[in-house]
Amino acid sequence: MEEINPIQASVLIALLFKPKARFRDLNTLGITTDHFNFHVKRLLKVGLIEKTEGLYQLSQKGKQFAGLIDTGKAVLEKQAKIGVIVCSMKKVKGVTKYLVQRRLKQPFYEYNGFVSGKIRWGETANKAAHRELSEETNLKGDLNLIGIEHKMDYSKDKILLDDKFFFIYKATSLKGRLNRDFKEGENVWLTGEEIIKLPRLFDDMRQILEMSKKKHLVFVENKFFVSGF
């Protein structure tokens, strides 16, 4: 959870439940007028609230921001990230090979996994998967959604380090010349047997390999205790 000024949070919470309100009705904490006025002016300045005909209301920006507040605790909720994983496959002389990426970026520096990345604001999962595949490998292909994973990474002393939802795609019929090296890592084609022998392998790799062989959509939730974060 992220910190937010408690007085300013109280104003935003009050306006979540009222279309418009007077100055005195927003002061739910009983703060002195001068002190409270300072915080109201701050919210006006950053564009989270608006004042019209003596009444205050949430701006469009304020509605988006206030929607992230836990109204019981008056703190910003920290939410899971959303991303994609692309499991690219091809046949070489009858043997299935997978495109594996050696990550050269923190966290999980030098870990081996599949192409992955965040879904941008307003972007569909399918478009994000195509974009990440193109940006990180220079390849294009047919993508099919094969699974959804809720992945939670914990430190050895049980502190939550990362919380993500991944839309997992299988990429086939690939075209283009592979970029073996790019800014954030290195790409290489390997068999399933070669993958599971790799050092510093992401904990969900074996599960995604199995997922790629199934004909139905799979949903999994995993809690991993990691040391390479």
N, C-alpha and C positions, 0 to 999 in steps of 0.2 A: 504494500500500500504506500502511496506517495503522500507527502505532507502538503497541506493547503492551509492558509491562514484560517483559523476557526471562525473568526468574525465574518470574513468574506464568504466562507462556506455556508454559514447560517443564513446569509442574505440569499444566496443562490438556491438553497434548499427551500426557503420560504416562498420564493417565486416559482419553484417547481409545482407548487400546489395552489398558486393563485395567478390568474392571467395578468393582473395588475395589482399594485399595492401602494399605500401611502408610506412615506418615510418612517413614521412612527410604528407602523405595523410590521416593518421589516426588522426592527430592533428587538428580536425575540430573546436576546441574551441580557437585555437591560443595561447596555453599555452607555456611558456618558455621551451626550449629544455630539460634542466636539470629536471625541475619539471615533464614534460610529460614523460620523460624517466623512472623516478621513478615508475610511474603508469603502464607503459608498462611492466617493469620488474616484477612488482607485479602480473600482469595478467599471465605472463609467469610462474612465480613461482607456482601459484595455479593451473596451467594447463588449464586455460580458453582459452588461445591463444597459437599458435605454430609459430615458425620462421623457414622457410626453404629457403635457397638460398637468404637471405636478404629480403624476403617477409613474411608478417604476415597473419595468417588465424585463424579462429575459430577451436578449437579442438572439438572432439565429445562432451566432457563435456561442452565446451563453447557454442556449438549450443543448447544444452538442456537448459542451464542457460539463454542465451541471448534471447531465445524464450519466456521467462517469462517477458521480459522487455516491458513496454509500450513505444514504440519508440517516441511518441509525448511528453511525460512528463519525459522520462528518469528515470523512477522508476520501481521497481518490482511490477507487478500486484499481488494482493492477490486474490486467486481463491477459489471457493467453494470446500468443502471437499466432498468425495464420500463414501457412506457406504451402509449397508444393514440393514433391519429390518425383523425379522422373527416372524410371528404371528402363534404360535403353537396351534393346536386345537385337541380336542378329545371329544367323547361322553361318558357320564357317566349316565347310566340308562335313556337314551334318552335326556339328558340335555347337551348342548354344553358348554364345559369349555375351557378357554384360559390360556396359561402359561404366567403369569405376573411376572415381575422382579422388585424388590425394589432395586434401585440403591444406592450403598454405595461408591460412588466415585464422585469427583468434575469434571465438574460442575453439577448442578442439583442433589445435594446430597439428598438422601431419596425420590426422585421422583419415580413414578411407571410407567413402560412402558413395551414394548416387548423386546425380545432379539435383540441387535443391535451391530454394530461394523463397523470399517473401512474396506474398500477393500484395500488390500495390492498392492504394485507396481507389475504389471504383473499378478495379480490374476483376474480370472473371477468373476462376481457378484455371479453366482450360487455356485461356489466353496467357496467364502467368506461366503455365507449364511450357507452352510453345516458346515464349520469350526467353525463359531461363535456359531451355535446351539450345536455342539459337545463340544466345549470348555467351554461354560457357563452353559450347562444343563446335559451333558453326554448322550444326546439323539440323535438318528438318525431317519430320516423319509423321506417322499416324499415331495419335495419342488416344488411349482408352483408360478411363478411370477404373482402377482395380481395387482401391481401398482408401480408407480414412483412418488415420492414426492420431490418437491423443497421446503425446509423448511428454513425460515429465522427468527431468533430470535432477537428481539430488546429489549433494555432496555425501561423502562417507559418514558425516555426522548428521545426516538427515535434513539438511537445509535445502529448500527448493531453489535451484539455480536457474532453471529454464522450463517454460511451460508452453508447448506448441501443439497446434492442430495441423496435420499435413493431409492434403489431398494427394494421393499417390497414383501416378499414371504409368502405364506401360507404353513405351515408344517402340514402334516397329516400322518396317519399310523406310529405313533411314536413307537420306540423301545428303550429299555435301562432302566436303573434305574436312576431316576431323582436325580441330585445333588441339594438339596434344598438350600445349602449354598455354595458360592464360593467367591473368593477373592474380587470381585467387587460388590457382591450383594446377594440377596435372591430370590429364585424362589417359586412360589405358583400357584396352579390351581384355577381359579375363573370363575364364570359365567359373562356374559356381564353386568348384573344388578349389580353384586358386584363390578365390575371394575369401573363403572362410579361413584360409591359412594366413591371411594378411595380418600384420601387427597393427595395433591401434585401429581396430575395426569398430564402426558405430554399432551399438548394441542391438539395433533393430534390423541390421542388414540380413541376417539369416531369415528373419520373419518376412521381410519384403521379397526375398528370393522365392520363398514358398508361396507368397501371395501372387507372384507373377505367373505361377503355374495353374492357378485356380480359374474357374470360369464364372465365378460369382463375386460380387462386391463384398469386401471384408472390412469390418470395423474392429479396431483393437485399441485398448488403452494400456499403456505401459508406464511403469515406474522403474527407472534405472538409477543405480548408485554409481556415479562416475568419478574418475580421478583425473581426467584430462581436460577438464573445463578451463 
